Amino acid sequence: MDYSIVISKAAEFDIRKAFLWYEDQLMGLGNDFEKHFSDAVNSIQNNPVKIQIRYKLIRIFFLKKFPYGIHFKIEASEILIIAVFHTSINPQKWKKRE
């Protein structure tokens, strides 16, 4: 099945915030984060059901190099990315995005 990707406004904010933080640490590191994020989204899109459900219907795909999880749910033929959180974020904040 072909899935389309939809990124919520809140998740877009998360991605931008992470990009800016990494760029502030080292020039080009933000671009590296975006590349890893993009690769992760491609992996999710290719087979989203292989990622286990963590809570309710939310699945989390963890980036390999960066300590972030992509929180998403599958709705028909659409993958909705609802958050991109650092792994140190309190899980209670995840639930506010549902």
C-alpha positions in Angstrom: 0.0 0.0 0.0 1.2 3.5 -0.8 1.1 5.9 2.2 1.2 9.7 2.0 3.0 11.7 4.7 1.3 14.5 6.6 3.3 16.5 9.1 1.3 18.4 11.7 2.1 22.1 12.4 3.3 21.1 15.9 5.7 18.5 14.4 7.0 21.0 11.9 7.7 23.3 14.9 9.6 20.4 16.6 11.7 19.8 13.5 12.6 23.4 13.1 13.4 23.8 16.8 15.8 20.8 16.6 17.4 22.0 13.4 18.1 25.4 14.9 19.5 23.9 18.1 21.9 21.6 16.2 22.9 24.4 13.8 23.7 26.5 16.9 26.0 23.7 18.2 27.9 23.2 15.0 27.4 24.6 11.5 26.0 21.8 9.3 24.8 19.6 12.1 21.2 20.9 11.6 21.4 19.7 8.0 22.6 16.3 9.2 19.6 16.1 11.5 17.3 16.9 8.6 18.9 14.2 6.5 18.4 11.6 9.2 14.9 12.8 9.7 14.1 12.5 6.0 15.7 9.0 5.8 13.5 8.0 8.8 10.3 9.3 7.2 11.2 7.3 4.0 11.6 4.2 6.1 8.3 4.8 7.9 6.6 5.4 4.6 7.9 2.2 3.1 6.5 0.0 5.9 4.8 1.9 8.8 3.1 -1.2 10.3 6.5 -2.7 11.2 6.9 -0.1 13.9 5.1 -1.2 17.0 2.4 0.8 18.7 3.7 2.5 21.8 0.5 4.0 23.3 -3.1 4.1 22.0 -2.6 4.1 18.1 0.7 6.1 18.2 3.9 4.5 16.9 7.4 5.9 17.5 10.3 5.6 15.1 13.6 6.5 16.8 16.3 8.2 14.8 19.6 6.4 14.8 22.1 9.2 15.3 20.0 11.8 17.1 18.0 11.2 20.3 14.6 11.9 18.7 11.5 9.9 18.2 9.0 10.5 15.3 5.5 10.0 16.8 2.9 9.1 14.1 -0.3 7.3 13.5 -1.7 5.6 10.4 -5.1 6.7 9.2 -6.3 4.8 6.1 -3.5 5.5 3.5 -2.1 8.5 5.4 0.8 8.6 7.9 0.2 11.6 10.2 3.4 12.7 12.0 2.1 14.4 15.2 5.4 15.0 17.1 9.2 14.8 16.8 10.3 14.8 20.4 13.7 14.5 22.0 13.9 11.3 24.0 14.3 13.2 27.3 10.9 14.8 26.9 8.3 13.7 29.5 5.9 11.2 27.9 2.9 13.1 29.3 3.6 15.8 26.6 3.2 13.2 23.9 -0.3 12.6 24.9 -1.3 16.2 24.5 -0.6 16.0 20.8 -3.1 13.2 20.0 
